[in-house]
Amino acid sequence: MANIPGNTEWVGELIPDLEGRRSLFVVDTDEVDDELIEVFIEELQRLSGELSVGLEQNNSEMVRMAAHSIKGMGGTIGLPELSVLGLEIETRTKEGCLQDSTPLIVALEQWMTSLN
């Protein structure tokens, strides 16, 4: 099994019911290798940038689509916490609460810098 980078405990601080929700996104990660992790990190960096730009431009659709992609990627790579985070951002955006996603997006950006 490949070494999944980063500590995702910070997600639990932002999403109190994380434990109950993360089980929806847990998948077998035996097939994850270092190359896939590298691609995952690159894509997550791109999507994190889209979240930030969408938030700055008040573009709910851009934020929703980037969050939806993150939701799908997290569990696949072995980080279901990120899937829950993506779902939470996507849900808030769909409910018209785009600005409520700001702390989640900022925390994701800060976590992304720790991976470099």
N, C-alpha and C positions, 0 to 999 in steps of 0.2 A: 504494500500500500504506500502511496506517495505521501509526502509530508505536506499537509495543508497548512499554509502560512496564517499567522495572525491569531490573536485572541479575540473572540467575539462576545465576551462577557458583557461588554458595554451595551449590547443590544438589549439584554435583560433589564438594564437600568432604564431604558427608554420605553420598553414594552413589557409591562408588569406580568402579563399572562403568557409570556414567551414559552415556557416549558410545555404548557398544554397545546400550544399552536405549532411548535416546531416539529412535533411528531408527524404532522401532515406532509412534511417535506423530506423526511429521512429516506434516503435510498442507499442501496449497496454501492459502496465506493471502491470495491476491489479493482475496478478497471481504471481508476484515476492514476495517471502517471505524471511525471514532472512536466512533460510537454503540455499536457492538458491544463495543468495548473498555471503554467505561463500564459497560455491563451486566455484562460479565465481571468487572470489578473489584468491583462491588457484590455479585455472587453469590459471588465468592471470599471477600469479607469475611464474608458470612453463613456460608459453609461453614467458614471458619477458626474462627469463633465456635463452631460446632457441634463441631468437633474439640476445642477447648479444654474446652467443657462436658462432652463425652463422656469426655474424659480425666479431668477432675476427678471425675465421677460414676462412673468405672470402667465406663462404658457402651460395651462393645465394638461393639454394633450401631450406635449413633449415630456412632461414629468410623468404622466400616467404610463406612457409607452416605455420609458426607460425603467420605471419601477416594475412594470410587468415583466420585462426581460430579466431583471435582477431576481425577481420572484422565481422564475423558471431555472435560473442558473445555480442558485445557492445549494439546493438539495442535491443537485447532480454532482457537484464538486465535493460535497461532504460538509457543507456549511448551511444547514437548514435555518439557522438564525438569520442569515441574509435573505432567505426566501420569505421569512416572516416579516422582516424589515421592508422588503419590496412590496409585499402584500399590504402592509400598513400604510405605506406612502401611496400606493395605488388606490386604496379604499378612501383615504382622506381626500385625495384629489377628486375622485368620482363624486364624493359627497359635497364638493364645493369648498373644501377646507384646505386649499393648496398651502396657504401660509402656515397651517398647523404642522406641515411636514418639514418645516425649516430645521428644527432641532435634529430630526432624523437624518436629513441630508447632510447637515454640517458634521454630525458624528460619523457618518459614512466617509466623508472626505478626510476627516482627521485619521480615521482608521486606515484609509488607503495610503496616506503618507507614511504610516508605520511599516508598510509592506516594502517600501523602497530601501 
